[in-house]
Every structure is written in structure tokens, then in C-alpha cells.
Amino acid sequence: MKVLERTQDLVRLSWIQKVLSDHDIKSFMLDVNSGSVLAGVEAVSVRLMVEDDDYGEAVRLINQAEQNLGKGLDSNSEEEAT
């Protein structure tokens, strides 16, 4: 297992899990309870884990999804202006 993401942002982790599950990559969160109880303490973050074999593809998918999200926001702004 490898750590794909380490953060206290549970919304971001949920989004990443959705992107991965759409591509049949299983993931799970570690330290969710500690992260929510000790929110704001940077030493305690929730870890999103993926299988070693899926790590490279997971990184690629998240990078691609983040780029697409940015493009989507830009195109929506342009459409609203016209």
C-alpha cells in the first residue's frame, strides 16, 4: 500500500476517492477518526491509500482530473460572460 494523499481536507479526499472509483481503483482512508478529532493539528492528517500496483495510474488520474476541473471552471466563466 502507498499513500496517495495526506491531508485534513475530507472533501478533497472524497473527491479523489470518487475519481479513483470511477476507474475501478480501490482506495481507503487511514486515521480518519484522529484527523477529525484533532482537526487543525497539522501533525495528524488523514491518509488516502492505494495498492502499490495502482499508484502510478492513480496519480495520473488525479492530475488529469485536476487539470480538467481547472479547464471546466475557465470555460464556464467564458460562457457566462457571453
N, C-alpha and C positions, 0 to 999 in steps of 0.2 A: 504494500500500500504506500502511496505517496500523497503528500499534502499538496493539493492543487491551489488552495486559497486559505489564508489565515486572516480573519477579520472579526470585528464585533458587529458588522453590518449584516443582520439576519435577512434583510430584504435582498441584498446583493447575493447572499449565499443561496437563497431560494430561487432567484432568477438563474443563477449558474446551474443549479440542480435541474431546473426545467429545460434549459438549453441542452444539457447532457442527456437527460432522459428522452428528449425528442430524437436523439441519435443513438439510443439504446446503450448509453454508458451509465453504469450504476455508480452511485456516489453515496456517501453518508457523512454526517457531521459528528465530530467529536467535541466534547467539552461544552455542549450547548447549555447545560444547566449552570455550569460555572461561569460561562460567559454572560448569561442573563442575570445571575445573582450579583456578579461583580462588574456589571456594565460600567464603563468609564475607566476601569483599571486596565491600562494597556498591556500589562503583563499577561492577562488572561484573554485569549482570543479563541473563537470557535474555529476549528479546523475542518475543511472540506476535503475528504479523502477520495481517491480513485485508485483502481488497480494499477499496478506498475505498467502493464501492457496497454492500458488506455490513456496513460498520462499525456503522451505526445499529441494524440488526437484530441484530447480534452482541452489542452492549451490552445491548439489551433482553432477549435470550435468557439471557445470563449473569445479569443482575439477577433475572430471573424464576426461574431455576434456583436461585440462592442463597436467594431467599425460600422456594421450595418445600422446599429442603433444611432450612431452619430450621423450617418447619411440620411436616415429616416427623419431625424429632427431637422436637418438642414432643408430637406425637400418640403417638409410640412410648412416651414417658415416661409419658403418661397411661394407655395401655393396660397397661403393666407394673404400674402401681400398683393397678389394679382386679383 
